Amino acid sequence: MKLRNALSILGCVVMLAGCWDRIELNDVSIVTGLAVDEGENSKYRLTIEVVNASQFSTNQMGGEAAPALTYALEGNSISELLHKMNIGITRRLIFSHTRVLYISEKIAEKGILEFIDFLDRSGQFRNDFNIMVTKGEKAEAFVKVTYPIQKVPSLKIHKQTQSFNREWGGDPGVRLTDFISALTSKGRNPVSATLVIKGDPKKGEKSENNMKTSVDTLVEMDGMAVFRDDRLIGYLSVDETRNYYWTQKLKTTSMSVPCSNEEKKPEDERYIAVTVSETHTKLKVDNSNGKPVLKVNINGETRIEATQCMNDLTKIDTYDDFEKKINRYVANHIQETIKKVQTDFGVDIFGFGDAFNRQHHKEYKKVENNWDEVFAQADVEVDINLHLRRSGVRGKTFITEIPRE
């Protein structure tokens, strides 16, 4: 019996010890970014960004070199181009660490369905890369702009979006499955983040860009792209993107709320600096006299980080007054953005249609095929309940104690 068990174990070891499908690290290159532009002689021009791993080794050999390399080809399908890249790239390409898909404006305006289908179908890509529409320059320019702290351009953008969302909430946070889910839904249209290049793109490609305290060229977040189905139809600003994100899954942000109830020039106004946390959003659609009413309900907590107001923070009435101003400020901005999307684009990017379908399925089925038209004409109600809990580590501000003439 013991001999039989030993032989069985030995047989298993022999069978499981094979390495027929091994891939040596020296035989692969890690792709961190893909940029899709119009081709001059073909449908697409695809640029890939590949990490130069030798520049991140503690035992560098051969001196300084670029932290990432780019290579571009033209063709009529993204799938063929990715398989054809070894016409100029020596190693097998690995796409599981792709961090950003850059899409040029012109391509986005024509439609991106064809290569989104490939990314979803291939199995080589994870669902953790950012989808970005590039403005002003070709998409390939964005994979070449270096940055001294995060030297691989696409890794810099990926980290930048994470930090921006965590600190302020200006990135819609769209991944591949999010885009496809909106694309296949009759109650929501897709969105994506947008990028711009500040400065000269050509200077951004040079190593000198990493050797200055103020870089010549920088890639910045620029808001959000709005799609009808798979075609780009317009943009929202960074502030409007934050307003959109309020209706989705915004967790924390900060804002400057005017102290007064009257409209003043920004330079003449005083502000309360407020940080928001622990927000919870619910979208609802009700019927009022046969007409849908879009409702947004947001609950959360806030705290004062700084104040320019003269109000006494030791009094409960001050907190009540500030709380009303904060809620009114947020509600007005969210309502303005929803109204702008209704008027300028006429597509539901918020998911009111999906909420209507869940909450009133029979009523939704009656308008399912023309939901965007119904959405564009619907009334909007925004209910904000942000509770002001704290005022930092100080109560009464020293500003009120400064002698004034």
Phi, psi and omega in degrees: 000316180297320180296320181295317178296320180296318179294324179296315179296317180298320178297319178296317180300317180297318183288326185269353185273001182292153178223046184295333183252023182293151176232117180283141180300329180288352182255002184233156172235136183268121179271126181250344180211145174234133179237127184246120177235172171289140175274156177281324182240357180221181184291317185233153165239115183253126177246131177251148175247123184242133179290133173269089189300333183297335181280354179248007178277146177287342179244070182292138177238137174090008174084188183287144175209172181295140180289341178215151179242149177237152178211140185231145175220156175251146179185185186254358173210143181295323180301310181297320182296319180295324178285339185266355187301335182288004169296336179228345180256133189284324190257162175294137184269135178247125187254000184291346179251019175297131184249334181218137168251112179266129181236125181290157180304315184296319177293317181296325179291329180278334180122140185241014185301321188296314182272341171296322177299319179296315181298323180287326187274333193291324184081359179269346184250139172279176180258031183242019178260152181276140173259120186232134171265129183263136183246141172086325181231164175297152182299326183295338179294332186283338178272005182244352182278116183275165181210132190297329185275316178240096196285335177276117189307314183288328175293325177296314181295318180299314178292323180298316180294322178297314181293319180297317178294318182293325185267328188222327176090036183259012179242129181295347175065040185272128174248178186302311182293329176297315181296315181294321179299317178291324181295324183268355181269145174270357182247013180198144174248154185287159171222168172205165176285161177233153181230150171227159175254123175262119183109190182272117180302326181294322177292330180293341180280342187271151181295337179298337179295336181269000187247019181237150177289333174235106188292150179289327187225138183214139174268127184238151171292141185226020178109225192215142174264139180251132181245147162253114191057240183253017183246134178292130179237352179169186186226155167243148181287176178299315180295320178292329176295320176298321177297319175298316184294333173305322184279357184249270186216037178297129180258318182212150176197177175223154182203162179248113185256128180301142179286325186265166177266353181264150177283126178228165172293145182307324182286342180263351185270156169249152189226153168258125175270119189235138172252134182251140178214166174055049180272149177224126186244140175226128174261140181215146175233121177246157175263127176235108184055040177081003181243126180298141174241123182275125183238133176241125177238123182232128175241150179179186180236149178226162172216151180277127177260331177197155178219139172255358183282157181266002183294148181277113184280003175270357183253139181294330179297327178295317178296319178298317181294314179298320181299318178295318180296318179298312182295320179294320180298312181293315182299317181297318182291319178295317181296319178299318181292317178298317179297321179297315179297320178299314186282313187278328187242328178065030177229146180272105177260354188270335182097020176298323179297319177296319179294318178299319179297320180289321189272325182220072190301315183296318179293323181294320182300334180289333183242010186305316186282347175229037184300320182300321178294320178295316178303316184296335182260355187285152173282157184234133174232127181241120181245114184247130177230078177260119185265126180277109188263321189220165177234040181075211182263008179234152174262265180294131181283144179291345182300325182287348181261357180284126179300135179231148180285000000 
